């Protein structure tokens, strides 16, 4: 029997605001908020973006899918 590809995959969501706020001499962000979730590959083939709370920005920010 052939093994079928699983429709659900685990993805990592990273805060887009923390990456952009790396201003300064060091250019290292103070912290990067990350969430782990699952998505259905068949229903959402493109990258996932969700609005989640970022504890470093202290507000709800857009978290985008990144590569593992």
ZIPE-V644484 format. One record per pair of residues at least 24 apart in sequence whose C-alpha atoms are under 8 Angstrom apart, sorted by the first residue. I is the first residue (numbers start at 1). J is the second residue. Records with the same first field share a line. If there is no record, write none. Layout:
BEGIN
I = J ; J
END
This chain:
BEGIN
7 = 40 ; 41 ; 42
8 = 38 ; 39 ; 40 ; 41
9 = 38 ; 39 ; 40 ; 41
10 = 36 ; 37 ; 38 ; 39
11 = 36 ; 37 ; 38 ; 39 ; 65 ; 66 ; 67 ; 68
12 = 36 ; 37 ; 65 ; 66 ; 67 ; 68
13 = 37 ; 48 ; 49 ; 50 ; 63 ; 64 ; 65 ; 66
14 = 63 ; 64 ; 65 ; 66
15 = 54 ; 61 ; 62 ; 63 ; 64
16 = 61 ; 62 ; 63 ; 64
17 = 57 ; 61 ; 62
18 = 56 ; 57
30 = 56
31 = 56
32 = 56
34 = 63
END
